[in-house]
Amino acid sequence: MRTALVLLILCSGVARAGDDPATVAHKHAQQTKDPKDYEKAAALYEQYFAKPNHPDEAAMSFYYAELLFRMQRYDEAAKYYDRSLTVDPKSTFADEAAYALVMSTKNAVKTPNPTPDSPPPCPDMKPCPIPADMQRLLRAFDRYLAIVPATAKDRATMEYRRARVYYDFQHFDEAAPIFAHIVANYPDSELATYSTNLEIDCLAILKRYDQLRTLIERVKKNPAQMKDETTQKLVREMDAGLKKKGK
């Protein structure tokens, strides 16, 4: 689908950019699917960006990023998606570029997220240093969220993944309000249930018992959330724990 989309953009997008030798070669490569043709198109894009002046820079940066993504050169693709957004954050393909920036960055980073079965990355549930690669991914999420409209279909997923980076590295103070925002703004998403459970976890670890009690009572009154067995179990455990503490 991405290939079809960029081919459509190349054929009907910015006229001058569409006439550049690099984009002409790019269209040809998309038709032949020959790796050598992709390499030729990449070389022409490199010649374009080696020049001091870059007419239609936002469009050309986006097209080159799409080619690099197709070639699985994700690190370079991310840089050119970011360049396109910097030049024109309101272009006709800005939303697509913002999404692709996250995807290419995610593919480029080398620091894996902790798995659910991993031991706590830092002792005493204290915040861990977030590795540089994951900080880069957080910046990509931030860029996406600053550009795409609130109604974008992938926005809830992006917010959740952003929150999970903070959560997985035990930055519960940063993660909790993002999970709360997801629940408030995307109540019909399945991510709302996951976010509720993780927000409860964050508040319990942070010992914010008043906020936790308020959240527990709100969840108990929400039939949709209480359908989930994991949520039911978590609410019962937290409810019992709060009562034991006299909260």
Contacts in CASP RR format, 6 or more apart in sequence:
PFRMAT RR
TARGET T0000
AUTHOR 0000-0000-0000
METHOD contacts of the structure
MODEL  1
MRTALVLLILCSGVARAGDDPATVAHKHAQQTKDPKDYEKAAALYEQYFA
KPNHPDEAAMSFYYAELLFRMQRYDEAAKYYDRSLTVDPKSTFADEAAYA
LVMSTKNAVKTPNPTPDSPPPCPDMKPCPIPADMQRLLRAFDRYLAIVPA
TAKDRATMEYRRARVYYDFQHFDEAAPIFAHIVANYPDSELATYSTNLEI
DCLAILKRYDQLRTLIERVKKNPAQMKDETTQKLVREMDAGLKKKGK
2 66 0 8 1.000
2 69 0 8 1.000
2 70 0 8 1.000
2 100 0 8 1.000
3 30 0 8 1.000
3 70 0 8 1.000
5 96 0 8 1.000
6 30 0 8 1.000
6 63 0 8 1.000
6 66 0 8 1.000
7 27 0 8 1.000
7 30 0 8 1.000
9 62 0 8 1.000
9 63 0 8 1.000
9 93 0 8 1.000
10 18 0 8 1.000
10 23 0 8 1.000
10 26 0 8 1.000
10 27 0 8 1.000
10 30 0 8 1.000
10 63 0 8 1.000
11 27 0 8 1.000
13 59 0 8 1.000
13 92 0 8 1.000
14 56 0 8 1.000
14 59 0 8 1.000
16 55 0 8 1.000
16 56 0 8 1.000
17 23 0 8 1.000
17 55 0 8 1.000
17 56 0 8 1.000
17 59 0 8 1.000
17 60 0 8 1.000
17 63 0 8 1.000
18 24 0 8 1.000
18 59 0 8 1.000
20 44 0 8 1.000
20 48 0 8 1.000
20 56 0 8 1.000
20 60 0 8 1.000
21 44 0 8 1.000
22 41 0 8 1.000
22 44 0 8 1.000
22 45 0 8 1.000
22 47 0 8 1.000
22 48 0 8 1.000
22 60 0 8 1.000
22 63 0 8 1.000
22 64 0 8 1.000
23 60 0 8 1.000
23 63 0 8 1.000
25 37 0 8 1.000
25 40 0 8 1.000
25 41 0 8 1.000
25 44 0 8 1.000
26 41 0 8 1.000
26 45 0 8 1.000
26 63 0 8 1.000
26 67 0 8 1.000
28 37 0 8 1.000
28 41 0 8 1.000
29 37 0 8 1.000
29 38 0 8 1.000
29 40 0 8 1.000
29 41 0 8 1.000
29 67 0 8 1.000
35 71 0 8 1.000
38 67 0 8 1.000
38 70 0 8 1.000
38 71 0 8 1.000
39 71 0 8 1.000
41 67 0 8 1.000
42 64 0 8 1.000
42 67 0 8 1.000
42 68 0 8 1.000
42 71 0 8 1.000
45 60 0 8 1.000
45 63 0 8 1.000
45 64 0 8 1.000
45 67 0 8 1.000
48 54 0 8 1.000
48 60 0 8 1.000
48 64 0 8 1.000
49 60 0 8 1.000
49 64 0 8 1.000
54 60 0 8 1.000
57 83 0 8 1.000
57 84 0 8 1.000
57 87 0 8 1.000
58 84 0 8 1.000
58 87 0 8 1.000
58 88 0 8 1.000
58 91 0 8 1.000
59 84 0 8 1.000
59 91 0 8 1.000
59 93 0 8 1.000
61 80 0 8 1.000
61 81 0 8 1.000
61 83 0 8 1.000
61 84 0 8 1.000
61 87 0 8 1.000
62 80 0 8 1.000
62 81 0 8 1.000
62 84 0 8 1.000
62 91 0 8 1.000
62 93 0 8 1.000
62 96 0 8 1.000
62 97 0 8 1.000
64 80 0 8 1.000
65 77 0 8 1.000
65 78 0 8 1.000
65 79 0 8 1.000
65 80 0 8 1.000
65 81 0 8 1.000
65 83 0 8 1.000
65 84 0 8 1.000
65 97 0 8 1.000
65 100 0 8 1.000
65 104 0 8 1.000
66 77 0 8 1.000
66 100 0 8 1.000
68 74 0 8 1.000
68 76 0 8 1.000
68 77 0 8 1.000
68 80 0 8 1.000
68 104 0 8 1.000
69 77 0 8 1.000
69 100 0 8 1.000
69 103 0 8 1.000
69 104 0 8 1.000
72 107 0 8 1.000
74 104 0 8 1.000
74 105 0 8 1.000
74 107 0 8 1.000
74 108 0 8 1.000
75 104 0 8 1.000
75 108 0 8 1.000
77 100 0 8 1.000
77 104 0 8 1.000
77 108 0 8 1.000
78 101 0 8 1.000
78 104 0 8 1.000
78 105 0 8 1.000
78 108 0 8 1.000
78 140 0 8 1.000
81 97 0 8 1.000
81 98 0 8 1.000
81 100 0 8 1.000
81 101 0 8 1.000
81 104 0 8 1.000
82 101 0 8 1.000
82 143 0 8 1.000
84 91 0 8 1.000
84 93 0 8 1.000
84 94 0 8 1.000
84 97 0 8 1.000
85 94 0 8 1.000
85 97 0 8 1.000
85 98 0 8 1.000
85 101 0 8 1.000
85 143 0 8 1.000
85 147 0 8 1.000
88 94 0 8 1.000
89 147 0 8 1.000
91 97 0 8 1.000
94 147 0 8 1.000
95 147 0 8 1.000
95 148 0 8 1.000
95 149 0 8 1.000
95 152 0 8 1.000
98 143 0 8 1.000
98 144 0 8 1.000
98 147 0 8 1.000
98 148 0 8 1.000
99 144 0 8 1.000
99 148 0 8 1.000
99 154 0 8 1.000
101 140 0 8 1.000
101 143 0 8 1.000
101 144 0 8 1.000
102 137 0 8 1.000
102 140 0 8 1.000
102 141 0 8 1.000
102 143 0 8 1.000
102 144 0 8 1.000
102 158 0 8 1.000
105 136 0 8 1.000
105 137 0 8 1.000
105 140 0 8 1.000
106 137 0 8 1.000
106 140 0 8 1.000
109 133 0 8 1.000
109 134 0 8 1.000
109 136 0 8 1.000
109 137 0 8 1.000
110 133 0 8 1.000
111 131 0 8 1.000
111 132 0 8 1.000
111 133 0 8 1.000
111 134 0 8 1.000
113 134 0 8 1.000
113 164 0 8 1.000
113 165 0 8 1.000
113 168 0 8 1.000
114 121 0 8 1.000
114 168 0 8 1.000
114 169 0 8 1.000
120 170 0 8 1.000
121 128 0 8 1.000
121 168 0 8 1.000
121 169 0 8 1.000
121 170 0 8 1.000
122 128 0 8 1.000
122 169 0 8 1.000
122 170 0 8 1.000
125 170 0 8 1.000
125 172 0 8 1.000
125 205 0 8 1.000
126 170 0 8 1.000
127 169 0 8 1.000
127 170 0 8 1.000
127 171 0 8 1.000
127 172 0 8 1.000
127 173 0 8 1.000
128 169 0 8 1.000
128 170 0 8 1.000
128 171 0 8 1.000
129 169 0 8 1.000
130 138 0 8 1.000
130 165 0 8 1.000
130 166 0 8 1.000
130 169 0 8 1.000
130 171 0 8 1.000
134 165 0 8 1.000
134 169 0 8 1.000
137 165 0 8 1.000
138 162 0 8 1.000
138 165 0 8 1.000
138 166 0 8 1.000
141 158 0 8 1.000
141 159 0 8 1.000
141 161 0 8 1.000
141 162 0 8 1.000
141 165 0 8 1.000
142 162 0 8 1.000
144 158 0 8 1.000
145 155 0 8 1.000
145 158 0 8 1.000
145 159 0 8 1.000
145 162 0 8 1.000
148 154 0 8 1.000
148 155 0 8 1.000
149 155 0 8 1.000
150 185 0 8 1.000
155 186 0 8 1.000
156 182 0 8 1.000
156 185 0 8 1.000
156 186 0 8 1.000
156 189 0 8 1.000
156 191 0 8 1.000
157 191 0 8 1.000
159 178 0 8 1.000
159 181 0 8 1.000
159 182 0 8 1.000
160 179 0 8 1.000
160 182 0 8 1.000
160 191 0 8 1.000
160 194 0 8 1.000
160 195 0 8 1.000
162 178 0 8 1.000
163 175 0 8 1.000
163 178 0 8 1.000
163 179 0 8 1.000
163 182 0 8 1.000
163 195 0 8 1.000
163 198 0 8 1.000
164 175 0 8 1.000
164 198 0 8 1.000
166 172 0 8 1.000
166 174 0 8 1.000
166 175 0 8 1.000
166 178 0 8 1.000
167 175 0 8 1.000
167 179 0 8 1.000
167 198 0 8 1.000
167 201 0 8 1.000
167 202 0 8 1.000
172 201 0 8 1.000
172 202 0 8 1.000
172 205 0 8 1.000
172 206 0 8 1.000
173 202 0 8 1.000
173 206 0 8 1.000
175 198 0 8 1.000
175 202 0 8 1.000
176 199 0 8 1.000
176 202 0 8 1.000
176 203 0 8 1.000
176 206 0 8 1.000
179 195 0 8 1.000
179 196 0 8 1.000
179 198 0 8 1.000
179 199 0 8 1.000
179 202 0 8 1.000
180 195 0 8 1.000
180 199 0 8 1.000
182 189 0 8 1.000
182 191 0 8 1.000
182 192 0 8 1.000
182 195 0 8 1.000
183 192 0 8 1.000
183 195 0 8 1.000
183 196 0 8 1.000
183 199 0 8 1.000
186 192 0 8 1.000
187 224 0 8 1.000
192 225 0 8 1.000
193 225 0 8 1.000
193 228 0 8 1.000
193 231 0 8 1.000
196 215 0 8 1.000
196 219 0 8 1.000
196 225 0 8 1.000
196 231 0 8 1.000
197 230 0 8 1.000
197 231 0 8 1.000
197 234 0 8 1.000
199 215 0 8 1.000
200 212 0 8 1.000
200 215 0 8 1.000
200 216 0 8 1.000
200 219 0 8 1.000
200 234 0 8 1.000
200 235 0 8 1.000
200 238 0 8 1.000
201 234 0 8 1.000
203 209 0 8 1.000
203 211 0 8 1.000
203 212 0 8 1.000
203 215 0 8 1.000
204 212 0 8 1.000
204 238 0 8 1.000
209 242 0 8 1.000
209 245 0 8 1.000
209 247 0 8 1.000
210 247 0 8 1.000
212 238 0 8 1.000
212 242 0 8 1.000
212 247 0 8 1.000
213 242 0 8 1.000
213 247 0 8 1.000
216 235 0 8 1.000
216 238 0 8 1.000
216 239 0 8 1.000
216 242 0 8 1.000
219 225 0 8 1.000
219 226 0 8 1.000
219 231 0 8 1.000
219 235 0 8 1.000
220 226 0 8 1.000
220 235 0 8 1.000
220 239 0 8 1.000
225 231 0 8 1.000
226 232 0 8 1.000
226 235 0 8 1.000
241 247 0 8 1.000
END
